[in-house]
Amino acid sequence: MDRLLRSVVHYDIENSIIREVFRGGSGPERGGGLTPRACSPRLCVVGRLIPLVALKLCCIVAAAEAQDRDAAARYSTMVRQLGAEEFELRQRSTDGLLKAGMLAMPEIAKGSRATDEEVRRRSIWLMRRIRRDDSERQLTLLLAPGVPPAPPGLPGWRRYAELTSDTAGARQLYAEMLRGEPDLMHSMSKDAWPSPDQDMRIVLRLEELAGRFRIQNSSLVFEAELSTLAALLLVAAERGLPDEAPAGPRQPAAFGRPPPGLGTLIPSLIEYGPLNRLSETDPAHAPMMALVRGWIRSPAAGASSQRLDLALRFDLDDALEPAVEIAEQALASPEDRQRALLVIGRLGNLDHLSTVSTYLADDDALSQPRGRDQEPQPRVQDTALAVLVHLTNQDPKEYGLDRLRPDARLLYDPRTVTFASLEARTKALRRWQTWERVNLNSPNFGPFDAVEGVGI
């Protein structure tokens, strides 16, 4: 059988079989196709070999499947022996499964949910250890000189590379993330064998991090590694973070107090953590800022107001996404709504007119600027009108908004978006209604088509 297989492998199919089977026809059919001719002796031999080859391949596949079944049965037995009474047998099975590595993972995963506590405990330990060893093997390939193609199976790598660009500095940061926060990072993988305590471990890790604040030189400091913050940003942006531990047993009062709210963990880490101590020349600076921007843009990452705060602090154009979320939800405080509208005014365009226009009827009061107690209290609708006038390239002074002062991060200083009187506000709103009726119904409306001097 093997001799016949070797004959087939070395047989030139293209130059022999096709040539022997088909030749150009003659007479009326010549040039109109290929005409089969009688089977030659060589072709007949090959034709007899094909069933033998197929039989051989079926035997190979069947043998491989049988080997897989035997291996699975052997690993299953070793998993059961993790709970044996004899310590030596337990240890020998542990070592055997560890040596088998990822090949034994399906059976080890079953053991992680066993009713026997010793089997379950050792299986969970094996899963973590095997994953760590496999990750190190993959990271060795990832960090090889010359930025070679990333090996498949790295948890969260595709999303990470999309956010940060695939550079040597970004790869080094990713390696530190996977080594420092394996539970967080593996929660992003489409793993067929998730550890049953993974969510619990993540929550406990987050609670531990939430207790790492301290006072240093009258300043608040958050003690955490840069790789920890990076892993939190990536995971939160992609799938969110749990707000509390899942149902089931957990360690009570691990910190002598109730678990803190985890929703503010990332903003606090960014505000007081290792990012503040990172130099712009550090290779990790660019990928870190890319992760911050990815977190700001992701609705799954957390509260829109917190993400907007961070975007404004770093003066990032990504502030537009959370600002639009706040404006469309209309659930924030009047001050947050005003701030969101001003961000839309600075970073948005005509596509946002409808979102901003809904706030022309928002008469919720804002804080009164100091020294202007005799004037009408500012309203959210005042800011909405100022933003609409700006987006449509009109002169705000024609609307009675002659106190506006530009702001570095917002469109205007919020304290300057005011009217001198109630009459001035009413007149400005009517002027906008007239301008909108004349301009926005025009099919050719654009940013420079404003009609000057429209009467009230």
Summary of the structure (lengths in Angstrom):
residues: 456
radius of gyration: 34.1
end to end distance: 97.6
largest distance: 110.6
contacts: 1329
relative contact order: 0.05
helix: 62%
strand: 4%
